[in-house]
């Protein structure tokens, strides 16, 4: 089985997608709290750990979205149901415009197809 290690970082003209472990815990916690996902620092740490466990077990892909200009964490992308006929791609955060979401999807769709994803169902939160 192939590792997902080659799937980070992913660069676009405006964003860098990287594992959540590449962001400071405080950044992830601040992002969660700004997006009505009220979390304590400990809950954020557990979220990051559980997320990376799922990535390492090849059950999911999760990237933090860093804006190139500001270097701020502005979103999280969760890709679940990797083995199903329809894979769910969820954008978390309201700072990624629809146009930017499409550009990111255009960049990651071929990569997701390489790991076996067939159809993508897109959700924004």
N, C-alpha and C positions, 0 to 999 in steps of 0.2 A: 504494500500500500504506500502510495506517495504522500509525503508530508506536505502541509500547506505553507511551509516556510517560504517558498518562492513567491507567495502571494502578498508580500509586504516588503518595503513600502510600495504602494501603487501611486504613481504620480500623474496628475493632470495639469493643464496649464494654470489652474487656480487653486488646486487642493493637493494635499498629500494624505493618503489613506494609510493608516498604520495600526498595529495592534494596540490595544488599550494600555498594555504594559509600557508602552513608549511615552505615555503621558504621565504627568505627575498626578498622584492620587487627588490632590486638592483641585486640580483642573477638572478631573472627572466628576468629583463631588460637586463642585460649583456648577458644572454643566447640568448635572442631574437636577440640582435644586432650582436652577433657572428655567428648567423645562418641566416643572411641576412633578418631578419624580423625587419628592422629598426623601433624602437619604442621609443617614449619619455617615461620618467618615468610615466607620467600621462596615456599614452596609455597602458603601461604595467599594471598599477593599474586597469584600466577599463577592460582589458582582464581577469585578475585574478577574478575580481568581477563578470563579466558576466559568466565566466566559472563556478564559484562556484554556481551561481544562477541556471545555467542549471543542475548542479549535484544535487542540493537540490530539484529541480523540477523533478528529475529523467529523464531528457531529454538526458543526456550525462554523460560519465565518463571521467575524465581527471586526469592524475597523472603526477607529476614531477618525473623524474628518478634520484635518487641520487646514485652515485657510493660509495659503502661502504668504499673503501680504502681512497679515496680523500675527501669524504664528499661534493663533488661538484655536482651541478645540471648539468647533461650531456644530458638530453633529456626530452621530453614531449610526453606523449601518450594520444591521443584523441580517444575516442570511441563514435561514433555517430550512429544514426539510430537504436537505441536500440529496437524499436518496429517493425522494418522491418524484412523481411525474411533474409536479408543479412545485417550484421552489419559491419560498416567500422571502422577499427583500423588503426590509423595513427601514425607513429613514426616520431617525429620532432627532428632534430638534427643529425649530422653526426658522433657523437662519440660513437654510439651504433652499434657494429658490427652485421653482419647478424646472426652470431652464438649466440650472446647475445640477439638479438631480438627474435630468436627462443626459447631460454630458458625462456625469459619473457612471450612469448605467451603460452608456455607450462604451466607456472604458473597461468596466468590469464584466460585462456580459460575455465577451469572448473567453475571459478567464474562467468564469463560472461554467461555461460550456465545456471547457477543458477538464474540469473536475467532475463532469457528468450531469450537470443541471440541464434540464430540457426547457420547460416553460417557466417564466418568471412572473410571479404575482407581486405587484408593487404596493406597499402601504406607506403612508406618511403619518407620523404621530407628532 
